[in-house]
Amino acid sequence: MLKEKLAALRSEHRDLDDVIARLHERAPFDQLQMQRLKKRKLALKDQIALLESRLLPDIIA
């Protein structure tokens, strides 16, 4: 279940990369929309990191 969620989050993160890149290509783009997309992308990155840490066992060094 966690792996499926992780895959979905990674997919959404990649999709946001594409959307942000397309927005940058347009000359006048909406700064507020860009901020929201980037904020969502960072939130996804945090969720991905959290799930990855749950999937990987803790190794005592």
C-alpha positions as CSV (number, residue, x, y, z in Angstrom):
1,M,0.0,0.0,0.0
2,L,2.8,2.4,0.9
3,K,4.6,1.6,-2.4
4,E,1.5,2.4,-4.4
5,K,1.0,5.7,-2.6
6,L,4.7,6.5,-3.2
7,A,4.4,5.8,-6.9
8,A,1.3,8.0,-7.1
9,L,3.1,10.9,-5.3
10,R,6.2,10.5,-7.6
11,S,4.0,10.6,-10.6
12,E,2.2,13.8,-9.4
13,H,5.6,15.4,-8.6
14,R,6.8,14.7,-12.2
15,D,3.5,16.1,-13.6
16,L,4.0,19.2,-11.6
17,D,7.5,19.5,-13.1
18,D,6.0,19.5,-16.5
19,V,3.3,22.0,-15.7
20,I,5.8,24.4,-14.1
21,A,8.2,24.1,-17.1
22,R,5.3,24.8,-19.5
23,L,4.3,27.8,-17.5
24,H,7.8,29.2,-17.6
25,E,7.8,28.9,-21.4
26,R,4.9,31.3,-21.6
27,A,6.1,34.9,-21.5
28,P,3.6,36.4,-19.0
29,F,2.8,33.8,-16.5
30,D,0.7,34.0,-13.3
31,Q,3.1,34.4,-10.4
32,L,0.5,33.3,-7.8
33,Q,-0.3,30.1,-9.8
34,M,3.5,29.4,-10.1
35,Q,3.9,29.9,-6.3
36,R,1.1,27.5,-5.6
37,L,2.4,24.9,-7.9
38,K,5.9,25.1,-6.4
39,K,4.5,24.9,-2.9
40,R,2.5,21.8,-3.8
41,K,5.6,20.3,-5.4
42,L,7.6,20.8,-2.2
43,A,4.8,19.3,-0.1
44,L,4.9,16.3,-2.4
45,K,8.6,16.0,-2.0
46,D,8.3,16.0,1.8
47,Q,5.6,13.3,1.6
48,I,7.7,11.2,-0.7
49,A,10.7,11.5,1.7
50,L,8.5,10.5,4.6
51,L,7.2,7.4,2.8
52,E,10.6,6.4,1.6
53,S,11.9,6.6,5.2
54,R,9.1,4.4,6.3
55,L,9.8,1.8,3.6
56,L,13.6,1.6,4.3
57,P,14.6,-0.1,7.5
58,D,16.6,1.8,10.0
59,I,20.2,0.8,10.0
60,I,22.2,1.4,13.1
61,A,25.7,2.5,12.2
